[in-house]
């Protein structure tokens, strides 16, 4: 599946993307300083190659009528990152799909990672995020959430620019390089 939106393309993963992921998780890691930097992992090329190969194998034959939780972002013909979604519960905490109880309120939450720092600030992320939100709106979503931390000024700016408003703030929830930051949840009403 492929979605063209202004200067970006959201598309399904290709096998050649595996090596991009290996590179982004082991070499070109500046993006990790903004995307949940408190989640420190050991960086290992072989493990990353195995992880992304396994993921690719699980999605490579997905039919177009299945709603995607993740798309790769392409800009000027180059793979530069991804948009993805997950669910949060009524307390705005991540919840595994397997643990959702019947009738439980859950919210669709979207995120973005642009791994090529030379692209930052060029509105490419804005267009990719807009396209992903529109994809969910086209699939019946009436609201979309996004989460970040108070030190990620680019993501806060992007959320506000697209009309998101803060609906939850967890004071001093995150620690990054010895400093405390707030956990932020934003909502965008689509209807």
LINBEL-V320361 format. One record per residue. N is the residue number from 1. RES is the residue in three letters. SS is DSSP state (H for helix, E for strand, - for the rest). OMEGA is omega as a letter, one per 40 degrees, with the letter a starting at -180 (NA if undefined). Layout:
N:RES:SS:OMEGA + N:RES:SS:OMEGA
This chain:
1:UNK:-:a + 2:UNK:E:i + 3:UNK:E:i + 4:UNK:E:i + 5:UNK:E:a + 6:UNK:-:a + 7:UNK:-:i + 8:UNK:E:i + 9:UNK:E:i + 10:UNK:E:a + 11:UNK:E:i + 12:UNK:-:a + 13:UNK:-:i + 14:UNK:-:i + 15:UNK:-:a + 16:UNK:-:i + 17:UNK:H:a + 18:UNK:H:a + 19:UNK:H:i + 20:UNK:H:i + 21:UNK:H:i + 22:UNK:H:a + 23:UNK:H:a + 24:UNK:H:a + 25:UNK:H:a + 26:UNK:H:a + 27:UNK:-:a + 28:UNK:-:a + 29:UNK:-:a + 30:UNK:H:a + 31:UNK:H:a + 32:UNK:H:i + 33:UNK:H:a + 34:UNK:-:a + 35:UNK:-:i + 36:UNK:-:a + 37:UNK:-:i + 38:UNK:-:i + 39:UNK:-:a + 40:UNK:-:i + 41:UNK:-:i + 42:UNK:-:a + 43:UNK:-:a + 44:UNK:-:a + 45:UNK:H:a + 46:UNK:H:i + 47:UNK:H:i + 48:UNK:H:i + 49:UNK:H:i + 50:UNK:H:a + 51:UNK:H:a + 52:UNK:H:i + 53:UNK:H:i + 54:UNK:H:i + 55:UNK:H:i + 56:UNK:H:i + 57:UNK:H:a + 58:UNK:H:a + 59:UNK:H:a + 60:UNK:-:a + 61:UNK:-:a + 62:UNK:-:i + 63:UNK:-:a + 64:UNK:-:a + 65:UNK:-:i + 66:UNK:-:i + 67:UNK:-:a + 68:UNK:-:i + 69:UNK:-:a + 70:UNK:E:i + 71:UNK:E:i + 72:UNK:E:i + 73:UNK:E:i + 74:UNK:E:i + 75:UNK:E:a + 76:UNK:-:i + 77:UNK:-:a + 78:UNK:E:i + 79:UNK:E:a + 80:UNK:E:a + 81:UNK:E:a + 82:UNK:E:i + 83:UNK:E:a + 84:UNK:E:i + 85:UNK:E:i + 86:UNK:E:a + 87:UNK:E:i + 88:UNK:E:a + 89:UNK:E:a + 90:UNK:-:i + 91:UNK:-:a + 92:UNK:-:i + 93:UNK:-:i + 94:UNK:E:i + 95:UNK:-:i + 96:UNK:-:a + 97:UNK:H:a + 98:UNK:H:a + 99:UNK:H:i + 100:UNK:-:a + 101:UNK:-:i + 102:UNK:-:i + 103:UNK:-:a + 104:UNK:-:i + 105:UNK:-:i + 106:UNK:E:a + 107:UNK:E:i + 108:UNK:E:a + 109:UNK:E:a + 110:UNK:E:i + 111:UNK:E:a + 112:UNK:E:i + 113:UNK:E:i + 114:UNK:E:a + 115:UNK:-:i + 116:UNK:-:a + 117:UNK:H:i + 118:UNK:H:i + 119:UNK:H:a + 120:UNK:-:i + 121:UNK:-:a + 122:UNK:-:i + 123:UNK:-:i + 124:UNK:H:i + 125:UNK:H:i + 126:UNK:H:a + 127:UNK:H:i + 128:UNK:H:a + 129:UNK:H:i + 130:UNK:H:a + 131:UNK:H:a + 132:UNK:H:i + 133:UNK:H:i + 134:UNK:H:i + 135:UNK:H:i + 136:UNK:H:i + 137:UNK:H:i + 138:UNK:H:i + 139:UNK:-:i + 140:UNK:-:i + 141:UNK:-:i + 142:UNK:-:i + 143:UNK:E:i + 144:UNK:E:i + 145:UNK:E:i + 146:UNK:E:a + 147:UNK:E:i + 148:UNK:E:i + 149:UNK:E:a + 150:UNK:-:i + 151:UNK:-:a + 152:UNK:-:a + 153:UNK:H:i + 154:UNK:H:a + 155:UNK:H:i + 156:UNK:H:i + 157:UNK:H:i + 158:UNK:H:a + 159:UNK:H:a + 160:UNK:H:i + 161:UNK:H:a + 162:UNK:-:i + 163:UNK:-:i + 164:UNK:-:i + 165:UNK:E:a + 166:UNK:E:i + 167:UNK:E:i + 168:UNK:E:i + 169:UNK:E:i + 170:UNK:E:a + 171:UNK:E:i + 172:UNK:E:a + 173:UNK:E:a + 174:UNK:E:i + 175:UNK:E:a + 176:UNK:E:i + 177:UNK:-:i + 178:UNK:-:i + 179:UNK:E:i + 180:UNK:E:i + 181:UNK:E:i + 182:UNK:E:i + 183:UNK:E:a + 184:UNK:E:i + 185:UNK:E:a + 186:UNK:E:i + 187:UNK:E:i + 188:UNK:E:i + 189:UNK:E:a + 190:UNK:-:a + 191:UNK:-:NA
